[in-house]
Amino acid sequence: MNAKTKKIEILYKHDKEVRDWMARQLPGQAVDEIEKYTALGVTSDGEIIAAFLFYNYFKAYGTMELGMATTSPMWANKETMAGLFGYPFYQLGVNKLWAAIAADNVKAIKTAEHAGFKRETELEDHYGPNKPAVLLRILRREFIGSPGKGETFSQNVH
């Protein structure tokens, strides 16, 4: 590994630490009010650069909500996405993973779309009066059928 290469790893079993990091990145977003969740972080050389909260899981419907915060795009490679999204799709059997992102947060929307999420609709006043959100989602069949995403994850799970 040369001096410019950063070691990217998924951080698990540190739910509170990852959620608290996310809350610091998203002040005013009520992240600390989410009580039942699983958090996965992405680290670069040991420092958290992205946090993913999986919550509002409805087993009967196969749906789960995702909250995310990032400070670097370095997490958004196929292998890391396979590890992150493998949790809901493979371990839990989720059919639909969705996220509501503030409509004016163009950077976050583009990041989610890069990760394979598709726009479904706009949620009027979702974050308060005159604060709409864009609802984005990825379906299990889209994740599993994506070259380098589902296949890579399933090949590396033992």
Backbone torsions as a table, in degrees:
resi	resn	phi	psi	omega
1	MET	NA	125.4	179.4
2	ASN	-83.0	175.3	-174.6
3	ALA	-62.7	-26.0	-177.1
4	LYS	-87.3	-16.8	-177.7
5	THR	-78.4	129.6	178.2
6	LYS	-103.3	141.4	178.1
7	LYS	-86.7	115.8	-179.3
8	ILE	-101.0	126.7	179.4
9	GLU	-138.2	154.2	174.9
10	ILE	-91.4	131.1	-180.0
11	LEU	-101.6	120.5	178.1
12	TYR	-130.2	164.6	-175.8
13	LYS	64.3	27.6	174.0
14	HIS	-132.7	46.3	-172.4
15	ASP	-52.0	-51.4	-175.7
16	LYS	-66.2	-42.1	178.8
17	GLU	-60.3	-44.1	-179.9
18	VAL	-68.3	-43.2	178.6
19	ARG	-63.0	-41.9	179.5
20	ASP	-64.3	-37.7	176.7
21	TRP	-62.5	-44.4	179.5
22	MET	-61.1	-43.8	-180.0
23	ALA	-59.4	-36.7	177.9
24	ARG	-68.8	-30.6	179.5
25	GLN	-78.1	-25.3	-175.3
26	LEU	-123.0	63.2	-179.1
27	PRO	-60.2	138.9	179.1
28	GLY	82.8	3.6	-178.3
29	GLN	-95.8	2.9	176.7
30	ALA	62.5	28.6	178.7
31	VAL	-59.6	-37.9	-178.2
32	ASP	-69.1	-9.1	177.3
33	GLU	-87.0	-10.1	177.9
34	ILE	-77.6	119.3	-173.6
35	GLU	-101.9	-42.7	-177.8
36	LYS	-106.2	109.6	-173.3
37	TYR	-159.6	165.2	166.2
38	THR	-121.6	133.2	-178.7
39	ALA	-116.4	135.2	172.5
40	LEU	-123.0	136.5	177.7
41	GLY	-113.9	162.7	172.3
42	VAL	-121.9	129.8	-179.8
43	THR	-114.2	150.0	172.1
44	SER	-122.0	115.2	-176.2
45	ASP	50.3	40.7	174.6
46	GLY	87.7	-7.4	179.3
47	GLU	-102.5	134.4	178.9
48	ILE	-66.4	129.8	176.6
49	ILE	-121.0	-9.7	179.1
50	ALA	-156.9	146.6	179.2
51	ALA	-134.2	140.5	-179.3
52	PHE	-132.2	120.5	176.8
53	LEU	-106.5	125.5	177.1
54	PHE	-105.9	119.1	-175.0
55	TYR	-153.3	-179.7	-177.0
56	ASN	52.5	48.6	179.6
57	TYR	-82.0	123.4	175.6
58	PHE	-116.4	96.5	-176.8
59	LYS	-56.7	-42.6	-177.5
60	ALA	-60.9	-30.7	-179.2
61	TYR	-100.6	-14.6	-178.1
62	GLY	71.2	32.0	-178.8
63	THR	-118.9	152.4	178.4
64	MET	-152.4	143.5	178.0
65	GLU	-94.1	147.9	178.3
66	LEU	-123.0	131.5	169.7
67	GLY	-114.6	141.5	-179.8
68	MET	-146.2	152.6	174.5
69	ALA	-144.9	139.6	179.4
70	THR	-139.2	152.2	173.8
71	THR	-117.5	-1.5	-178.6
72	SER	-153.4	144.1	176.5
73	PRO	-79.9	0.3	-175.6
74	MET	-61.9	-22.5	-179.5
75	TRP	-71.5	-23.5	-166.9
76	ALA	-83.9	54.9	172.7
77	ASN	-109.8	163.7	-173.0
78	LYS	-60.1	-40.9	-177.6
79	GLU	-66.3	-43.3	-179.8
80	THR	-67.2	-42.4	178.5
81	MET	-62.6	-37.8	178.2
82	ALA	-61.9	-42.2	178.7
83	GLY	-67.5	-42.2	-179.0
84	LEU	-67.5	-51.9	-174.2
85	PHE	-83.8	-9.9	171.8
86	GLY	-64.8	-30.1	179.2
87	TYR	-57.2	-58.4	-178.6
88	PRO	-69.9	-39.4	-173.5
89	PHE	-77.4	-39.3	-178.2
90	TYR	-93.5	-48.9	-175.8
91	GLN	-72.8	-40.7	-176.3
92	LEU	-99.1	-18.7	-177.6
93	GLY	76.1	24.7	179.4
94	VAL	-61.9	141.9	175.9
95	ASN	-94.8	-34.9	-175.3
96	LYS	-135.9	121.1	174.4
97	LEU	-107.4	126.8	-175.6
98	TRP	-131.6	158.7	178.5
99	ALA	-143.1	141.0	173.0
100	ALA	-106.2	122.9	-177.3
101	ILE	-123.4	135.2	179.1
102	ALA	-50.3	131.3	-174.9
103	ALA	-59.7	-26.6	179.9
104	ASP	-88.1	0.4	178.9
105	ASN	-93.3	70.9	-174.7
106	VAL	-60.0	-39.1	-179.3
107	LYS	-61.6	-44.8	179.8
108	ALA	-67.1	-38.1	178.4
109	ILE	-63.3	-45.0	179.0
110	LYS	-64.5	-37.5	177.7
111	THR	-62.9	-44.8	178.8
112	ALA	-63.1	-41.3	178.7
113	GLU	-64.8	-38.7	176.2
114	HIS	-60.7	-33.7	-180.0
115	ALA	-79.9	1.0	176.2
116	GLY	105.7	-0.2	179.6
117	PHE	-76.9	147.7	178.1
118	LYS	-118.8	146.0	177.2
119	ARG	-70.5	135.9	175.5
120	GLU	-108.6	-47.8	-176.4
121	THR	-166.6	175.6	172.5
122	GLU	-107.7	137.9	179.6
123	LEU	-104.1	106.9	-177.8
124	GLU	-66.4	135.5	176.8
125	ASP	56.0	27.1	-175.3
126	HIS	-63.2	-37.4	179.9
127	TYR	-106.1	24.8	-179.9
128	GLY	117.7	175.5	-179.2
129	PRO	-55.8	129.7	178.3
130	ASN	61.6	26.0	178.3
131	LYS	-127.2	80.4	-178.1
132	PRO	-75.6	163.7	174.9
133	ALA	-127.3	156.7	172.1
134	VAL	-102.5	130.0	177.0
135	LEU	-93.6	122.7	177.8
136	LEU	-119.9	152.4	-179.0
137	ARG	-150.0	157.3	169.0
138	ILE	-132.9	135.3	-179.9
139	LEU	-95.8	153.9	179.9
140	ARG	-53.0	-46.8	-177.7
141	ARG	-64.1	-29.6	177.1
142	GLU	-73.2	-40.2	179.3
143	PHE	-66.8	-50.0	-176.5
144	ILE	-66.6	-34.4	-178.5
145	GLY	-84.1	0.4	-178.5
146	SER	-85.1	121.2	178.8
147	PRO	-56.1	130.5	177.2
148	GLY	85.0	-6.7	179.6
149	LYS	-103.6	-82.7	-177.7
150	GLY	-61.6	-44.2	-178.0
151	GLU	-62.3	-45.9	-179.7
152	THR	-59.1	-44.5	-178.8
153	PHE	-63.0	-47.8	-176.0
154	SER	-65.8	-30.9	178.7
155	GLN	-71.6	-24.8	-176.8
156	ASN	-97.9	-0.5	179.3
157	VAL	-94.7	130.5	180.0
158	HIS	-121.0	NA	NA
